[in-house]
Amino acid sequence: MGRLVKTGHSVAEQVRRGEIALVYCLYGEDEYRREQALNQLLDALLTEGERDLNLDQIRPGEAETQSILGSARTLPFLGSRRVVLVRGVEDLSRAQQEELLAYLNDPSPTSCLVLAGRSLDLRTRLAAAIQKKGMVLHFDHMKADSLREALVAAAKERGVRLQPDAISLLIDLVGDDLRQLIYAVEKLALFVGEGVEIRPHDVEAMVGETRVRSIFQLTDTVSGRDLDGALRSLTSLLETGEEPLKILGMLARQIRLLFQAKALREQGTPVSRMTLGRLSPRVVATLAEQGASRSWRQLTDALQSISRADMAIKTGRAEAPMVLSGLVWSLCRT
């Protein structure tokens, strides 16, 4: 029987011990950890020299893609194993899914099938077959505490230390994309030098004062329903090259903070005793006031609007600046 596991670090070790599954599926939004685990798995399955001869990489959506089944049925050349890597499992057509199902009912003993992608519908017959015959590895975005631990470890590896407030500011500005956060830590390490403790003002200096100010102005003006101010801040961020999805992540975080502040207030918690992460008492008090001015339905609608904007940007249905401008208008008017 296969297993549903959460991380890929132990899988490569299992392969090196000779415990090799017929099929692996690595999926989830955390691309950094997913790709890291995928590379570890491929390194364990094939030596560097064997990759050129016995690794087939297939993307379902590309034109002239060879048959997945044909690749999996091909015998390895000058080696004991062929690996067929299918990237973009979410893009598999119905016919390709049926092809894979047929293959998993009678798999080749000399091939290992590896599927990777952002999402996997666990309700499908294909997902059930993968879990039965092999391993499913899920890489969702890390929770706040785990994210902090990862950044502390990344800083230590690069010979620097991160103050807790610097970590909070870094996550506020960059979001929860681990790849981008690790990249930011690398830049900070080069910026401050080995053996130095990274402080919030170092983060501000690296990111840029204008960008820092614009990010917080955007979230504050949206919370305060200041449409003109919010649109000016959004324009400033886009002009300085800020990633639209990062802006979207900051807006989602702000709405979630309003949810938390409203819940604490309705539970009877005095504003002076409210805690929202490492936010200052002044910011918490402002959020409590802004949260109270919105209904639960309005906050829920705001998150749904952000979700729709996220989908529109990722699928390319509309230009990101237009999507964000419409979203800001909606958030300030609800």
C-alpha positions as a Markdown table, in Angstrom:
| # | Residue | x | y | z |
|---|---|---|---|---|
| 1 | Met | 0.0 | 0.0 | 0.0 |
| 2 | Gly | 1.1 | 3.5 | -0.7 |
| 3 | Arg | 1.3 | 6.3 | 1.8 |
| 4 | Leu | 0.4 | 10.0 | 2.0 |
| 5 | Val | 3.4 | 11.8 | 3.4 |
| 6 | Lys | 4.1 | 15.5 | 4.1 |
| 7 | Thr | 7.8 | 15.9 | 3.3 |
| 8 | Gly | 10.3 | 14.4 | 1.0 |
| 9 | His | 13.5 | 14.3 | 3.1 |
| 10 | Ser | 13.1 | 10.7 | 4.2 |
| 11 | Val | 12.1 | 9.4 | 0.7 |
| 12 | Ala | 15.5 | 9.8 | -0.8 |
| 13 | Glu | 17.0 | 7.9 | 2.1 |
| 14 | Gln | 14.5 | 5.1 | 1.5 |
| 15 | Val | 15.5 | 4.9 | -2.1 |
| 16 | Arg | 19.1 | 4.7 | -1.2 |
| 17 | Arg | 18.2 | 1.7 | 1.1 |
| 18 | Gly | 16.6 | 0.0 | -1.9 |
| 19 | Glu | 13.0 | 0.8 | -0.9 |
| 20 | Ile | 11.8 | 2.2 | -4.2 |
| 21 | Ala | 8.1 | 2.8 | -5.0 |
| 22 | Leu | 6.8 | 2.3 | -8.5 |
| 23 | Val | 5.3 | 5.8 | -8.6 |
| 24 | Tyr | 5.8 | 9.0 | -6.7 |
| 25 | Cys | 3.7 | 12.2 | -6.8 |
| 26 | Leu | 5.0 | 15.4 | -5.4 |
| 27 | Tyr | 2.5 | 18.3 | -5.3 |
| 28 | Gly | 1.7 | 21.5 | -3.5 |
| 29 | Glu | 2.0 | 25.3 | -3.7 |
| 30 | Asp | 5.4 | 25.4 | -2.0 |
| 31 | Glu | 7.5 | 25.2 | -5.1 |
| 32 | Tyr | 10.8 | 25.6 | -3.3 |
| 33 | Arg | 10.4 | 22.6 | -1.0 |
| 34 | Arg | 8.7 | 20.6 | -3.7 |
| 35 | Glu | 11.6 | 21.1 | -6.2 |
| 36 | Gln | 14.2 | 20.5 | -3.4 |
| 37 | Ala | 12.6 | 17.1 | -2.6 |
| 38 | Leu | 12.2 | 16.3 | -6.3 |
| 39 | Asn | 15.9 | 16.9 | -6.9 |
| 40 | Gln | 16.8 | 14.8 | -3.9 |
| 41 | Leu | 14.6 | 11.9 | -5.2 |
| 42 | Leu | 16.1 | 12.1 | -8.7 |
| 43 | Asp | 19.6 | 12.1 | -7.2 |
| 44 | Ala | 18.8 | 8.9 | -5.3 |
| 45 | Leu | 17.1 | 7.2 | -8.2 |
| 46 | Leu | 19.8 | 8.0 | -10.9 |
| 47 | Thr | 23.4 | 9.0 | -10.8 |
| 48 | Glu | 24.4 | 12.2 | -12.7 |
| 49 | Gly | 25.7 | 10.1 | -15.6 |
| 50 | Glu | 22.6 | 8.0 | -15.8 |
| 51 | Arg | 20.3 | 11.0 | -16.2 |
| 52 | Asp | 21.2 | 11.6 | -19.8 |
| 53 | Leu | 20.4 | 8.0 | -20.7 |
| 54 | Asn | 17.5 | 7.1 | -18.5 |
| 55 | Leu | 15.5 | 10.2 | -17.5 |
| 56 | Asp | 12.6 | 11.2 | -19.6 |
| 57 | Gln | 10.9 | 14.5 | -18.8 |
| 58 | Ile | 7.4 | 15.1 | -20.0 |
| 59 | Arg | 5.1 | 18.1 | -19.8 |
| 60 | Pro | 1.4 | 17.1 | -20.6 |
| 61 | Gly | 0.5 | 20.5 | -22.1 |
| 62 | Glu | 3.4 | 20.7 | -24.5 |
| 63 | Ala | 2.9 | 20.0 | -28.2 |
| 64 | Glu | 4.4 | 16.7 | -29.5 |
| 65 | Thr | 4.7 | 15.3 | -26.0 |
| 66 | Gln | 5.7 | 11.7 | -26.2 |
| 67 | Ser | 3.5 | 8.9 | -24.8 |
| 68 | Ile | 3.9 | 8.6 | -21.0 |
| 69 | Leu | 3.1 | 4.9 | -21.3 |
| 70 | Gly | 5.7 | 4.5 | -24.1 |
| 71 | Ser | 8.4 | 6.1 | -22.1 |
| 72 | Ala | 7.6 | 4.0 | -19.0 |
| 73 | Arg | 7.6 | 0.8 | -21.0 |
| 74 | Thr | 11.1 | 1.6 | -22.5 |
| 75 | Leu | 13.9 | -0.5 | -21.0 |
| 76 | Pro | 16.7 | 1.3 | -19.3 |
| 77 | Phe | 19.9 | 1.8 | -21.3 |
| 78 | Leu | 23.2 | 0.8 | -19.6 |
| 79 | Gly | 21.5 | 1.0 | -16.2 |
| 80 | Ser | 19.0 | -0.8 | -14.0 |
| 81 | Arg | 16.3 | 1.8 | -14.0 |
| 82 | Arg | 14.4 | 4.3 | -16.2 |
| 83 | Val | 12.8 | 7.3 | -14.6 |
| 84 | Val | 9.9 | 9.1 | -16.2 |
| 85 | Leu | 9.3 | 12.5 | -14.8 |
| 86 | Val | 5.9 | 14.1 | -15.6 |
| 87 | Arg | 5.8 | 17.8 | -14.7 |
| 88 | Gly | 2.4 | 19.6 | -14.4 |
| 89 | Val | 0.3 | 16.7 | -13.1 |
| 90 | Glu | -2.6 | 19.1 | -12.9 |
| 91 | Asp | -2.5 | 19.5 | -16.7 |
| 92 | Leu | -2.9 | 15.8 | -17.5 |
| 93 | Ser | -5.8 | 15.2 | -19.9 |
| 94 | Arg | -8.5 | 12.7 | -19.3 |
| 95 | Ala | -6.9 | 10.4 | -21.8 |
| 96 | Gln | -3.5 | 10.7 | -20.2 |
| 97 | Gln | -5.0 | 9.9 | -16.8 |
| 98 | Glu | -6.6 | 6.8 | -18.2 |
| 99 | Glu | -3.2 | 5.9 | -19.7 |
| 100 | Leu | -1.5 | 6.2 | -16.4 |
| 101 | Leu | -4.2 | 4.2 | -14.7 |
| 102 | Ala | -3.7 | 1.4 | -17.2 |
| 103 | Tyr | 0.0 | 1.6 | -16.6 |
| 104 | Leu | -0.3 | 1.4 | -12.8 |
| 105 | Asn | -2.3 | -1.8 | -13.1 |
| 106 | Asp | 0.6 | -3.4 | -14.9 |
| 107 | Pro | 3.7 | -1.3 | -14.2 |
| 108 | Ser | 7.2 | -2.0 | -15.6 |
| 109 | Pro | 9.5 | -3.4 | -13.0 |
| 110 | Thr | 12.5 | -1.4 | -14.5 |
| 111 | Ser | 10.8 | 2.0 | -14.5 |
| 112 | Cys | 9.9 | 4.5 | -11.8 |
| 113 | Leu | 7.2 | 7.1 | -12.6 |
| 114 | Val | 7.5 | 10.5 | -10.9 |
| 115 | Leu | 4.7 | 13.1 | -11.1 |
| 116 | Ala | 5.1 | 16.7 | -10.0 |
| 117 | Gly | 2.9 | 19.7 | -10.0 |
| 118 | Arg | 1.1 | 22.4 | -8.0 |
| 119 | Ser | -2.1 | 20.4 | -7.3 |
| 120 | Leu | -3.5 | 16.9 | -7.2 |
| 121 | Asp | -7.2 | 16.1 | -6.9 |
| 122 | Leu | -7.2 | 13.4 | -4.3 |
| 123 | Arg | -10.8 | 12.5 | -5.2 |
| 124 | Thr | -9.8 | 11.1 | -8.6 |
| 125 | Arg | -9.2 | 7.4 | -9.5 |
| 126 | Leu | -5.6 | 8.3 | -10.5 |
| 127 | Ala | -4.8 | 9.8 | -7.1 |
| 128 | Ala | -6.2 | 6.8 | -5.4 |
| 129 | Ala | -4.1 | 4.5 | -7.6 |
| 130 | Ile | -1.0 | 6.5 | -7.0 |
| 131 | Gln | -1.5 | 6.3 | -3.2 |
| 132 | Lys | -2.1 | 2.5 | -3.5 |
| 133 | Lys | 0.9 | 1.8 | -5.7 |
| 134 | Gly | 3.4 | 4.4 | -4.5 |
| 135 | Met | 3.8 | 7.6 | -2.5 |
| 136 | Val | 2.2 | 11.0 | -2.5 |
| 137 | Leu | 4.2 | 13.9 | -1.0 |
| 138 | His | 2.4 | 17.1 | -0.2 |
| 139 | Phe | 4.2 | 20.4 | 0.0 |
| 140 | Asp | 1.8 | 23.1 | 1.2 |
| 141 | His | 2.9 | 26.6 | 2.3 |
| 142 | Met | 4.7 | 26.4 | 5.7 |
| 143 | Lys | 2.9 | 27.6 | 8.8 |
| 144 | Ala | 4.2 | 30.7 | 10.5 |
| 145 | Asp | 6.3 | 28.9 | 13.2 |
| 146 | Ser | 7.8 | 26.5 | 10.7 |
| 147 | Leu | 8.5 | 29.4 | 8.3 |
| 148 | Arg | 10.4 | 31.3 | 11.0 |
| 149 | Glu | 12.4 | 28.2 | 11.9 |
| 150 | Ala | 13.4 | 27.7 | 8.3 |
| 151 | Leu | 14.5 | 31.3 | 8.0 |
| 152 | Val | 16.6 | 31.1 | 11.2 |
| 153 | Ala | 18.2 | 27.9 | 9.9 |
| 154 | Ala | 18.9 | 29.6 | 6.5 |
| 155 | Ala | 20.5 | 32.6 | 8.2 |
| 156 | Lys | 22.6 | 30.3 | 10.3 |
| 157 | Glu | 23.8 | 28.4 | 7.2 |
| 158 | Arg | 24.9 | 31.7 | 5.8 |
| 159 | Gly | 26.8 | 32.9 | 8.9 |
| 160 | Val | 24.3 | 35.5 | 10.1 |
| 161 | Arg | 21.5 | 35.8 | 12.7 |
| 162 | Leu | 18.0 | 37.2 | 12.3 |
| 163 | Gln | 16.3 | 39.2 | 15.0 |
| 164 | Pro | 12.7 | 38.1 | 15.6 |
| 165 | Asp | 11.4 | 41.5 | 14.5 |
| 166 | Ala | 13.5 | 41.3 | 11.3 |
| 167 | Ile | 11.9 | 37.9 | 10.5 |
| 168 | Ser | 8.4 | 39.4 | 11.1 |
| 169 | Leu | 9.1 | 42.3 | 8.8 |
| 170 | Leu | 10.7 | 40.1 | 6.1 |
| 171 | Ile | 7.6 | 37.9 | 6.0 |
| 172 | Asp | 5.3 | 40.9 | 6.0 |
| 173 | Leu | 7.2 | 42.3 | 3.0 |
| 174 | Val | 8.0 | 39.2 | 1.0 |
| 175 | Gly | 5.0 | 36.9 | 1.9 |
| 176 | Asp | 5.1 | 33.2 | 2.7 |
| 177 | Asp | 6.9 | 32.1 | -0.5 |
| 178 | Leu | 9.9 | 30.2 | 1.0 |
| 179 | Arg | 11.9 | 30.5 | -2.2 |
| 180 | Gln | 11.7 | 34.3 | -2.2 |
| 181 | Leu | 12.3 | 34.4 | 1.5 |
| 182 | Ile | 15.5 | 32.3 | 1.3 |
| 183 | Tyr | 16.6 | 34.5 | -1.6 |
| 184 | Ala | 16.0 | 37.6 | 0.6 |
| 185 | Val | 18.0 | 36.0 | 3.4 |
| 186 | Glu | 20.9 | 35.4 | 1.0 |
| 187 | Lys | 20.9 | 39.0 | -0.1 |
| 188 | Leu | 20.7 | 40.2 | 3.5 |
| 189 | Ala | 23.7 | 38.0 | 4.5 |
| 190 | Leu | 25.7 | 39.6 | 1.7 |
| 191 | Phe | 24.4 | 43.1 | 2.7 |
| 192 | Val | 25.4 | 42.9 | 6.4 |
| 193 | Gly | 28.4 | 40.6 | 6.2 |
| 194 | Glu | 29.2 | 37.3 | 8.0 |
| 195 | Gly | 28.7 | 37.2 | 11.8 |
| 196 | Val | 26.3 | 40.1 | 11.9 |
| 197 | Glu | 22.8 | 40.1 | 13.4 |
| 198 | Ile | 20.2 | 41.3 | 10.9 |
| 199 | Arg | 17.8 | 43.9 | 12.2 |
| 200 | Pro | 14.6 | 45.4 | 10.9 |
| 201 | His | 16.3 | 48.5 | 9.5 |
| 202 | Asp | 18.6 | 46.1 | 7.5 |
| 203 | Val | 15.5 | 44.6 | 5.9 |
| 204 | Glu | 14.1 | 48.0 | 5.1 |
| 205 | Ala | 17.4 | 49.1 | 3.6 |
| 206 | Met | 17.5 | 46.0 | 1.4 |
| 207 | Val | 13.9 | 46.1 | 0.2 |
| 208 | Gly | 13.9 | 49.9 | -0.2 |
| 209 | Glu | 12.3 | 52.6 | 2.0 |
| 210 | Thr | 9.8 | 53.6 | -0.7 |
| 211 | Arg | 8.6 | 50.1 | -1.2 |
| 212 | Val | 8.3 | 49.4 | 2.5 |
| 213 | Arg | 6.3 | 52.6 | 3.0 |
| 214 | Ser | 4.0 | 51.8 | 0.0 |
| 215 | Ile | 3.3 | 48.3 | 1.2 |
| 216 | Phe | 2.1 | 49.4 | 4.6 |
| 217 | Gln | 0.3 | 52.4 | 3.2 |
| 218 | Leu | -1.6 | 50.1 | 0.9 |
| 219 | Thr | -2.8 | 47.7 | 3.6 |
| 220 | Asp | -3.6 | 50.6 | 6.0 |
| 221 | Thr | -5.5 | 52.6 | 3.4 |
| 222 | Val | -7.5 | 49.5 | 2.3 |
| 223 | Ser | -8.3 | 48.7 | 6.0 |
| 224 | Gly | -9.4 | 52.3 | 6.4 |
| 225 | Arg | -11.4 | 52.4 | 3.2 |
| 226 | Asp | -9.3 | 55.2 | 1.8 |
| 227 | Leu | -9.7 | 54.4 | -1.9 |
| 228 | Asp | -7.7 | 57.3 | -3.3 |
| 229 | Gly | -4.8 | 56.6 | -1.0 |
| 230 | Ala | -5.0 | 52.8 | -1.7 |
| 231 | Leu | -4.9 | 53.3 | -5.4 |
| 232 | Arg | -1.8 | 55.7 | -5.1 |
| 233 | Ser | 0.0 | 53.1 | -3.0 |
| 234 | Leu | -0.9 | 50.3 | -5.4 |
| 235 | Thr | 0.4 | 52.4 | -8.4 |
| 236 | Ser | 3.6 | 53.1 | -6.5 |
| 237 | Leu | 4.2 | 49.4 | -5.8 |
| 238 | Leu | 3.6 | 48.3 | -9.4 |
| 239 | Glu | 5.8 | 51.1 | -10.7 |
| 240 | Thr | 8.7 | 49.9 | -8.5 |
| 241 | Gly | 8.3 | 46.4 | -9.8 |
| 242 | Glu | 6.5 | 44.7 | -6.9 |
| 243 | Glu | 5.1 | 41.3 | -7.8 |
| 244 | Pro | 1.3 | 41.4 | -8.1 |
| 245 | Leu | 0.9 | 38.1 | -6.2 |
| 246 | Lys | 3.0 | 39.5 | -3.3 |
| 247 | Ile | 0.7 | 42.5 | -3.2 |
| 248 | Leu | -2.3 | 40.1 | -3.2 |
| 249 | Gly | -0.7 | 38.1 | -0.4 |
| 250 | Met | -0.3 | 41.3 | 1.8 |
| 251 | Leu | -3.9 | 42.3 | 1.2 |
| 252 | Ala | -5.1 | 38.8 | 2.1 |
| 253 | Arg | -3.0 | 38.9 | 5.3 |
| 254 | Gln | -4.6 | 42.3 | 6.2 |
| 255 | Ile | -8.1 | 41.0 | 5.8 |
| 256 | Arg | -7.2 | 37.9 | 8.0 |
| 257 | Leu | -5.9 | 40.3 | 10.7 |
| 258 | Leu | -9.2 | 42.2 | 10.6 |
| 259 | Phe | -10.9 | 38.8 | 11.1 |
| 260 | Gln | -8.8 | 38.1 | 14.1 |
| 261 | Ala | -9.2 | 41.6 | 15.6 |
| 262 | Lys | -13.0 | 41.5 | 15.1 |
| 263 | Ala | -13.2 | 38.0 | 16.8 |
| 264 | Leu | -11.2 | 39.1 | 19.8 |
| 265 | Arg | -13.3 | 42.2 | 20.2 |
| 266 | Glu | -16.6 | 40.2 | 20.0 |
| 267 | Gln | -15.1 | 37.8 | 22.6 |
| 268 | Gly | -14.8 | 40.7 | 25.0 |
| 269 | Thr | -11.1 | 41.0 | 24.9 |
| 270 | Pro | -10.0 | 44.6 | 25.8 |
| 271 | Val | -8.0 | 46.3 | 23.1 |
| 272 | Ser | -5.1 | 46.8 | 25.5 |
| 273 | Arg | -4.9 | 43.0 | 26.0 |
| 274 | Met | -5.2 | 42.0 | 22.3 |
| 275 | Thr | -2.2 | 40.4 | 20.6 |
| 276 | Leu | -1.9 | 39.9 | 16.9 |
| 277 | Gly | 1.5 | 38.3 | 16.2 |
| 278 | Arg | 4.2 | 40.8 | 16.9 |
| 279 | Leu | 2.2 | 43.9 | 15.9 |
| 280 | Ser | 2.5 | 46.9 | 18.0 |
| 281 | Pro | -0.3 | 47.9 | 20.4 |
| 282 | Arg | -1.0 | 51.0 | 18.2 |
| 283 | Val | -1.5 | 48.9 | 15.1 |
| 284 | Val | -3.6 | 46.3 | 17.0 |
| 285 | Ala | -5.9 | 49.1 | 18.2 |
| 286 | Thr | -6.3 | 50.4 | 14.7 |
| 287 | Leu | -7.1 | 46.9 | 13.4 |
| 288 | Ala | -9.7 | 46.4 | 16.2 |
| 289 | Glu | -11.4 | 49.6 | 15.2 |
| 290 | Gln | -11.3 | 48.8 | 11.5 |
| 291 | Gly | -12.5 | 45.3 | 12.0 |
| 292 | Ala | -15.5 | 46.4 | 14.1 |
| 293 | Ser | -16.6 | 48.7 | 11.2 |
| 294 | Arg | -17.1 | 45.7 | 8.9 |
| 295 | Ser | -19.6 | 42.9 | 9.2 |
| 296 | Trp | -18.5 | 39.2 | 9.1 |
| 297 | Arg | -20.2 | 39.0 | 5.6 |
| 298 | Gln | -18.1 | 41.9 | 4.3 |
| 299 | Leu | -14.9 | 40.3 | 5.5 |
| 300 | Thr | -15.8 | 37.0 | 4.0 |
| 301 | Asp | -16.7 | 38.7 | 0.7 |
| 302 | Ala | -13.3 | 40.4 | 0.8 |
| 303 | Leu | -11.4 | 37.1 | 1.1 |
| 304 | Gln | -13.5 | 35.7 | -1.7 |
| 305 | Ser | -12.7 | 38.7 | -3.9 |
| 306 | Ile | -9.0 | 38.2 | -3.2 |
| 307 | Ser | -9.3 | 34.5 | -4.1 |
| 308 | Arg | -11.0 | 35.4 | -7.4 |
| 309 | Ala | -8.3 | 38.0 | -8.1 |
| 310 | Asp | -5.6 | 35.4 | -7.4 |
| 311 | Met | -7.2 | 32.9 | -9.9 |
| 312 | Ala | -7.6 | 35.7 | -12.5 |
| 313 | Ile | -3.9 | 36.6 | -12.3 |
| 314 | Lys | -2.6 | 33.1 | -12.2 |
| 315 | Thr | -4.7 | 32.0 | -15.2 |
| 316 | Gly | -3.9 | 35.1 | -17.2 |
| 317 | Arg | -7.6 | 35.9 | -17.7 |
| 318 | Ala | -6.9 | 39.6 | -17.1 |
| 319 | Glu | -3.9 | 41.9 | -16.7 |
| 320 | Ala | -2.6 | 41.9 | -13.1 |
| 321 | Pro | -2.7 | 45.8 | -12.7 |
| 322 | Met | -6.3 | 45.9 | -13.8 |
| 323 | Val | -7.3 | 43.0 | -11.5 |
| 324 | Leu | -5.5 | 44.6 | -8.5 |
| 325 | Ser | -7.1 | 48.0 | -9.1 |
| 326 | Gly | -10.6 | 46.4 | -9.3 |
| 327 | Leu | -9.8 | 44.5 | -6.1 |
| 328 | Val | -8.7 | 47.5 | -4.2 |
| 329 | Trp | -11.8 | 49.4 | -5.3 |
| 330 | Ser | -14.0 | 46.5 | -4.1 |
| 331 | Leu | -12.2 | 46.2 | -0.7 |
| 332 | Cys | -12.4 | 49.9 | 0.0 |
| 333 | Arg | -16.1 | 50.0 | -1.0 |
| 334 | Thr | -17.3 | 47.0 | 1.1 |
